[in-house]
């Protein structure tokens, strides 16, 4: 049976806009084997795993288990657990860390504040090399074990600060890589590409090759961010920010005898979300009020495909409006090993428009699809 990673590669499925979404990550060291749902199927107390999932829900925090690369015997004797908290918003990214005897203490965290990027001087600041996470959870998808574990071992042998992680989304893009503090994910990752991504993060930059997107944002915004980066050749991690994302309404049919239809039509420019500002004004923490929160892995069937306009701002005052459509016109492929063949839901950037204000429409530059 073909592996899902092989099928995705052969179908040339695009990588942009496929990263898992989370503003803040809580990483809990847990040795030993992991089950498909690792928080409740590992040597971590399953009641604690369920409680962490509940505490993090709706806060922008994602919880995952980590362990060092190498052989993973069925160990019950681990007495210390390394914990990391990492926030990924542009210009406000940070990593905090501690070591505890009992990870139960993580339940005392203020998840809402952490999701908003406020650590309150919790734990110690992490000042080491960029943290690299490689998904290796074979119980969730065998591609992650077959392709991820060798990559993690090679990175560890090269001296990289690498951890195996339970799940960062996108089994079919294995081996998948995630780099903190900036939160950019990568797919179909070779050792040389991983080394480039780590070297870039070390100098406050990102590697664009095989990049899936920044987890800070939803998937349309991830695709928009990468499109503007490709357009400008911009690799500095924190100079681009997503001001807001607006869902476009479907084009309503009009009658030829009615020159002034009252039905809503697809807008030509986004309406600012509550709390959003002009790209030229100081920006508050990333706005999520108008974000579409539905999953983007499954293709939409019937009716018009979803579309968004995403406003991306540069720290130098420039801004762009990016049109993103969710399409399902690629070759059918499984989302994971054993899953049925379905059209992939891919984020397609159809245009990038330079703007001087949120409502401006000038200097349109169409991109090839």
RODO-2510 file (C-alpha; in nm, 4 decimals, decimal comma):
residues 369
     n   res          X          Y          Z
     1     x     0,0000     0,0000     0,0000
     2     x     0,1351     0,3418    -0,0904
     3     x     0,2277     0,5714     0,1945
     4     x     0,0355     0,8957     0,2233
     5     x     0,3612     1,0945     0,1990
     6     x     0,4457     0,9216    -0,1273
     7     x     0,1004     0,9898    -0,2706
     8     x     0,1167     1,3573    -0,1709
     9     x     0,4618     1,3991    -0,3182
    10     x     0,3632     1,2307    -0,6450
    11     x     0,0531     1,4509    -0,6662
    12     x     0,2757     1,7588    -0,6146
    13     x     0,0409     1,8786    -0,3414
    14     x     0,1385     2,2354    -0,2422
    15     x     0,2796     2,2893     0,1056
    16     x     0,1846     2,6532     0,1661
    17     x    -0,0995     2,7083     0,4100
    18     x    -0,0915     2,3621     0,5707
    19     x     0,0720     2,4228     0,9118
    20     x    -0,1064     2,3444     1,2363
    21     x    -0,2575     2,6562     1,3928
    22     x    -0,1541     2,7725     1,7404
    23     x    -0,0258     3,1017     1,8733
    24     x     0,1369     2,9373     2,1754
    25     x     0,2748     2,5852     2,2273
    26     x     0,3008     2,3938     2,5532
    27     x     0,5491     2,1094     2,5128
    28     x     0,5663     1,8424     2,7839
    29     x     0,8501     1,5902     2,7917
    30     x     0,7184     1,2355     2,8210
    31     x     0,9427     0,9376     2,7522
    32     x     0,8274     0,5981     2,6385
    33     x     0,5784     0,5040     2,3667
    34     x     0,3001     0,7276     2,2398
    35     x    -0,0426     0,6234     2,1219
    36     x    -0,2416     0,7801     1,8384
    37     x    -0,3858     1,0353     2,0840
    38     x    -0,0702     1,0746     2,2844
    39     x    -0,1999     1,3036     2,5596
    40     x    -0,4269     1,0237     2,6780
    41     x    -0,2315     0,7239     2,5431
    42     x     0,1211     0,7403     2,6826
    43     x     0,2922     0,7200     3,0187
    44     x     0,1501     1,0632     3,0936
    45     x    -0,1445     1,0297     3,3307
    46     x    -0,4443     1,0177     3,0919
    47     x    -0,6526     1,2232     3,3343
    48     x    -0,3851     1,4930     3,3190
    49     x    -0,3784     1,4709     2,9396
    50     x    -0,7549     1,5209     2,9190
    51     x    -0,7384     1,8088     3,1658
    52     x    -0,4656     1,9823     2,9640
    53     x    -0,6687     1,9443     2,6452
    54     x    -0,9715     2,0967     2,8187
    55     x    -0,7714     2,3821     2,9722
    56     x    -0,6117     2,4740     2,6395
    57     x    -0,9292     2,4572     2,4287
    58     x    -1,0182     2,7889     2,2704
    59     x    -0,7169     2,9726     2,4159
    60     x    -0,4786     2,9581     2,1194
    61     x    -0,2501     2,7171     2,3092
    62     x    -0,1649     2,3782     2,1615
    63     x    -0,0329     2,1001     2,3870
    64     x     0,2037     1,8314     2,2596
    65     x     0,4378     1,5719     2,4076
    66     x     0,8078     1,5674     2,3272
    67     x     1,0989     1,3322     2,3851
    68     x     1,4637     1,3144     2,2869
    69     x     1,5507     1,1201     1,9689
    70     x     1,6772     0,7656     2,0072
    71     x     1,5462     0,4300     2,1192
    72     x     1,2269     0,4541     2,3199
    73     x     1,1985     0,1572     2,5500
    74     x     0,8841     0,1202     2,7558
    75     x     1,0146     0,3322     3,0403
    76     x     0,8308     0,4203     3,3600
    77     x     1,1295     0,5484     3,5530
    78     x     1,1543     0,9050     3,4184
    79     x     1,1610     1,1328     3,7229
    80     x     1,1983     1,4747     3,5593
    81     x     1,0030     1,6359     3,2767
    82     x     1,1241     1,9297     3,0657
    83     x     0,8486     2,1776     2,9807
    84     x     0,8563     2,4497     2,7188
    85     x     0,6156     2,7334     2,6469
    86     x     0,6625     2,9111     2,3133
    87     x     0,4686     3,2055     2,1721
    88     x     0,5004     3,2635     1,7971
    89     x     0,3474     3,6054     1,7167
    90     x     0,5679     3,8351     1,5021
    91     x     0,7807     4,0681     1,7118
    92     x     0,6508     3,9096     2,0325
    93     x     0,7845     3,5552     2,0123
    94     x     0,9442     3,3982     2,3194
    95     x     1,0303     3,0643     2,4768
    96     x     1,0153     2,9845     2,8497
    97     x     1,1259     2,6575     3,0066
    98     x     1,1399     2,4640     3,3329
    99     x     1,1979     2,1129     3,4610
   100     x     0,9469     1,9532     3,6970
   101     x     0,9042     1,6282     3,8823
   102     x     0,5316     1,6187     3,8116
   103     x     0,3812     1,7751     3,4945
   104     x     0,0536     1,8073     3,6875
   105     x     0,1803     2,1561     3,7736
   106     x     0,1042     2,2619     3,4141
   107     x    -0,2642     2,2689     3,5036
   108     x    -0,1985     2,5825     3,7078
   109     x    -0,1018     2,7803     3,3967
   110     x    -0,3128     3,0730     3,2787
   111     x    -0,3832     2,9366     2,9319
   112     x    -0,5809     3,2401     2,8165
   113     x    -0,2937     3,4751     2,9021
   114     x    -0,0383     3,2437     2,7425
   115     x    -0,2447     3,2242     2,4245
   116     x    -0,2446     3,6050     2,4157
   117     x     0,1345     3,6079     2,4457
   118     x     0,1643     3,7047     2,8132
   119     x     0,3992     3,4779     3,0086
   120     x     0,4122     3,6899     3,3264
   121     x     0,7805     3,6038     3,3842
   122     x     0,6817     3,2409     3,4286
   123     x     0,9670     2,9893     3,4468
   124     x     1,3052     3,0794     3,2927
   125     x     1,3684     3,2385     2,9525
   126     x     1,5089     2,9925     2,7021
   127     x     1,8140     3,1434     2,5338
   128     x     1,9641     2,8450     2,3532
   129     x     1,9591     2,7320     1,9932
   130     x     1,6299     2,7340     1,7991
   131     x     1,4062     2,4485     1,9113
   132     x     1,3406     2,1955     1,6371
   133     x     1,0486     1,9543     1,6563
   134     x     1,0127     1,6526     1,4253
   135     x     0,6887     1,4546     1,4243
   136     x     0,7679     1,0861     1,4865
   137     x     0,4400     0,9442     1,6200
   138     x     0,4020     0,6243     1,4196
   139     x     0,0851     0,5274     1,6063
   140     x    -0,0823     0,8334     1,4565
   141     x     0,0641     0,7827     1,1094
   142     x     0,3388     0,5461     1,0010
   143     x     0,4934     0,8032     0,7651
   144     x     0,5883     1,0115     1,0681
   145     x     0,7830     0,7209     1,2174
   146     x     0,9361     0,5859     0,8965
   147     x     1,0469     0,9274     0,7697
   148     x     1,0530     1,1438     1,0825
   149     x     1,2604     0,9353     1,3212
   150     x     1,5642     0,9043     1,0899
   151     x     1,5580     1,2819     1,0339
   152     x     1,5386     1,3500     1,4086
   153     x     1,8296     1,1111     1,4714
   154     x     2,0419     1,2754     1,2003
   155     x     1,9699     1,6228     1,3377
   156     x     2,0601     1,5118     1,6895
   157     x     2,3859     1,3630     1,5613
   158     x     2,4620     1,6993     1,3968
   159     x     2,4217     1,8769     1,7313
   160     x     2,0807     2,0365     1,6650
   161     x     1,8511     2,1106     1,9624
   162     x     1,5914     1,8653     1,8346
   163     x     1,3004     1,6890     1,9993
   164     x     1,0588     1,4315     1,8686
   165     x     0,6984     1,5533     1,8965
   166     x     0,3638     1,3761     1,8986
   167     x     0,1786     1,5707     1,6300
   168     x     0,2247     1,8948     1,4367
   169     x    -0,0222     1,8178     1,1582
   170     x     0,0199     1,7066     0,7981
   171     x     0,1242     1,3403     0,8092
   172     x     0,1274     1,3344     0,4299
   173     x     0,4089     1,5914     0,4269
   174     x     0,6400     1,3755     0,6383
   175     x     0,9016     1,4250     0,7501
   176     x     0,7517     1,7368     0,9055
   177     x     0,9593     1,9937     1,0901
   178     x     0,8635     2,2783     1,3223
   179     x     1,1052     2,5512     1,4342
   180     x     1,0624     2,7731     1,7399
   181     x     1,0452     3,0535     1,8434
   182     x     0,9030     3,1788     1,5118
   183     x     0,6670     2,8855     1,4604
   184     x     0,7251     2,8111     1,0920
   185     x     0,6573     2,4548     0,9785
   186     x     0,8220     2,2637     0,6946
   187     x     0,7291     1,9547     0,4957
   188     x     0,9101     1,6848     0,2955
   189     x     1,2143     1,7900     0,4910
   190     x     1,5644     1,6706     0,4054
   191     x     1,8573     1,6990     0,6435
   192     x     2,0086     1,9842     0,4416
   193     x     1,6774     2,1716     0,4302
   194     x     1,6387     2,1289     0,8068
   195     x     1,9907     2,2628     0,8593
   196     x     1,9044     2,5661     0,6458
   197     x     1,5850     2,6287     0,8460
   198     x     1,7744     2,6127     1,1756
   199     x     2,0531     2,8391     1,0505
   200     x     1,7950     3,0904     0,9289
   201     x     1,6074     3,0883     1,2605
   202     x     1,9352     3,1432     1,4422
   203     x     1,9717     3,4770     1,2626
   204     x     1,6057     3,5809     1,2921
   205     x     1,5099     3,4641     0,9454
   206     x     1,3124     3,1836     0,7869
   207     x     1,3880     2,9430     0,5053
   208     x     1,1183     2,9669     0,2383
   209     x     1,1977     2,6357     0,0683
   210     x     0,9354     2,3728     0,1606
   211     x     0,7788     2,6108     0,4139
   212     x     0,4198     2,5302     0,5149
   213     x     0,3415     2,8471     0,7093
   214     x     0,3537     3,0152     1,0500
   215     x     0,1360     2,8476     1,3116
   216     x     0,0348     3,1863     1,4556
   217     x    -0,2244     3,2234     1,1812
   218     x    -0,5036     3,0277     1,0215
   219     x    -0,4275     2,8598     0,6935
   220     x    -0,5455     3,1288     0,4503
   221     x    -0,3231     3,3769     0,6358
   222     x    -0,0314     3,1324     0,6309
   223     x    -0,0571     3,1123     0,2530
   224     x    -0,0841     3,4926     0,2247
   225     x     0,2233     3,5491     0,4409
   226     x     0,4306     3,3110     0,2295
   227     x     0,3010     3,4629    -0,0951
   228     x     0,4108     3,8118     0,0098
   229     x     0,7469     3,6735     0,1208
   230     x     0,7998     3,5056    -0,2154
   231     x     0,6857     3,8202    -0,3937
   232     x     0,9327     4,0408    -0,2040
   233     x     1,2092     3,7888    -0,1449
   234     x     1,1665     3,8695     0,2257
   235     x     1,3021     3,6158     0,4762
   236     x     1,3233     3,8217     0,7979
   237     x     1,0924     3,6442     1,0379
   238     x     0,9303     3,9343     1,2178
   239     x     0,8911     4,2079     0,9558
   240     x     0,5579     4,0758     0,8242
   241     x     0,2375     4,0589     1,0243
   242     x    -0,1169     3,9594     0,9317
   243     x    -0,3460     4,2476     1,0266
   244     x    -0,6668     4,0520     0,9734
   245     x    -0,8409     3,7958     0,7579
   246     x    -1,1857     3,8450     0,6030
   247     x    -1,4045     3,5744     0,4559
   248     x    -1,5378     3,6714     0,1137
   249     x    -1,9069     3,6236     0,0414
   250     x    -2,0127     3,4126    -0,2575
   251     x    -2,1019     3,6029    -0,5744
   252     x    -2,4787     3,6335    -0,5822
   253     x    -2,6628     3,5826    -0,9129
   254     x    -2,8178     3,8949    -1,0653
   255     x    -3,1145     3,9380    -1,3009
   256     x    -3,0581     4,1227    -1,6261
   257     x    -3,3772     4,3261    -1,5745
   258     x    -3,2648     4,4509    -1,2345
   259     x    -2,9808     4,7007    -1,2800
   260     x    -2,9403     4,7515    -0,9045
   261     x    -2,9496     4,4075    -0,7384
   262     x    -2,9921     4,4146    -0,3636
   263     x    -2,8366     4,0756    -0,2996
   264     x    -2,4849     4,0870    -0,1514
   265     x    -2,1965     4,0414    -0,3897
   266     x    -1,8356     3,9466    -0,3320
   267     x    -1,6681     4,2598    -0,1936
   268     x    -1,3748     4,4191    -0,3694
   269     x    -1,2039     4,5097    -0,0429
   270     x    -1,2246     4,3683     0,3098
   271     x    -1,4117     4,5399     0,5880
   272     x    -1,1796     4,5966     0,8843
   273     x    -1,2379     4,3526     1,1648
   274     x    -1,3355     4,4863     1,5077
   275     x    -1,0177     4,6012     1,6766
   276     x    -0,8106     4,6052     1,3557
   277     x    -0,6197     4,9100     1,2359
   278     x    -0,4700     5,0535     0,9226
   279     x    -0,1422     4,8821     0,8313
   280     x     0,0236     5,2242     0,8692
   281     x    -0,0871     5,2604     1,2306
   282     x     0,0689     5,0775     1,5269
   283     x    -0,0722     4,7266     1,5308
   284     x    -0,2264     4,5555     1,8325
   285     x    -0,1647     4,1838     1,8920
   286     x    -0,2771     3,9806     1,5916
   287     x    -0,6503     4,0155     1,5349
   288     x    -0,8555     3,6971     1,5224
   289     x    -1,2065     3,8363     1,5321
   290     x    -1,2905     3,7787     1,1656
   291     x    -1,0935     3,4600     1,1209
   292     x    -1,2579     3,1540     0,9744
   293     x    -1,1937     2,8739     1,2209
   294     x    -1,3251     2,5758     1,0247
   295     x    -1,0781     2,2982     0,9373
   296     x    -0,9085     2,3470     0,6018
   297     x    -0,7849     1,9929     0,5337
   298     x    -1,1082     1,8666     0,3790
   299     x    -1,2185     1,9880     0,0387
   300     x    -1,5506     2,1688     0,0209
   301     x    -1,7944     2,0000    -0,2139
   302     x    -2,0878     2,1741    -0,3756
   303     x    -2,1352     2,5480    -0,4033
   304     x    -1,8626     2,8050    -0,4360
   305     x    -1,5277     2,7310    -0,2720
   306     x    -1,4338     2,9456     0,0295
   307     x    -1,2199     3,2549    -0,0328
   308     x    -1,0594     3,5217     0,1844
   309     x    -0,8801     3,8520     0,1654
   310     x    -0,5825     3,8708     0,3987
   311     x    -0,4138     4,2004     0,4848
   312     x    -0,0387     4,1577     0,5352
   313     x     0,1625     4,4495     0,6733
   314     x     0,5385     4,5134     0,6641
   315     x     0,7197     4,6814     0,9515
   316     x     0,8294     4,9564     0,7091
   317     x     0,4667     5,0665     0,6602
   318     x     0,3892     4,8891     0,3331
   319     x     0,0906     4,6552     0,3135
   320     x    -0,0692     4,4082     0,0740
   321     x    -0,4115     4,2587     0,0315
   322     x    -0,3871     3,8934    -0,0662
   323     x    -0,6742     3,6979    -0,2209
   324     x    -0,6741     3,3318    -0,1169
   325     x    -0,9091     3,0607    -0,2421
   326     x    -0,9534     2,7105    -0,1068
   327     x    -0,9478     2,4771    -0,4057
   328     x    -0,9908     2,1058    -0,4523
   329     x    -0,8753     2,0582    -0,8099
   330     x    -0,5621     1,8549    -0,7384
   331     x    -0,5113     1,4816    -0,7784
   332     x    -0,6964     1,2797    -0,5113
   333     x    -0,4685     1,1624    -0,2304
   334     x    -0,5098     1,0306     0,1252
   335     x    -0,4786     1,2811     0,4100
   336     x    -0,3013     1,0114     0,6101
   337     x    -0,2072     0,6453     0,5709
   338     x    -0,5192     0,4323     0,5340
   339     x    -0,7481     0,7299     0,4687
   340     x    -0,9649     0,7349     0,1537
   341     x    -0,8557     0,9139    -0,1604
   342     x    -1,0035     1,2631    -0,1531
   343     x    -0,9271     1,5873    -0,3342
   344     x    -0,6903     1,7903    -0,1149
   345     x    -0,8112     2,1271     0,0105
   346     x    -0,5298     2,3578    -0,0950
   347     x    -0,4856     2,7273    -0,0321
   348     x    -0,4319     2,9058    -0,3642
   349     x    -0,3177     3,2676    -0,3776
   350     x    -0,4722     3,4352    -0,6820
   351     x    -0,3579     3,7955    -0,6367
   352     x    -0,1421     4,0235    -0,4251
   353     x    -0,2432     4,3900    -0,4179
   354     x    -0,0274     4,6653    -0,2691
   355     x    -0,2361     4,9012    -0,0542
   356     x    -0,1741     5,2220     0,1372
   357     x    -0,4728     5,1759     0,3677
   358     x    -0,7157     4,9012     0,4540
   359     x    -0,9705     5,0304     0,2012
   360     x    -0,7300     5,1201    -0,0812
   361     x    -0,7278     4,9249    -0,4103
   362     x    -0,4288     5,0157    -0,6198
   363     x    -0,1150     4,8680    -0,7774
   364     x    -0,2760     4,5272    -0,8239
   365     x    -0,0283     4,2523    -0,9061
   366     x    -0,1720     3,9157    -1,0066
   367     x     0,0274     3,6037    -0,9266
   368     x     0,0377     3,2914    -1,1364
   369     x    -0,1787     3,0114    -1,0047
***
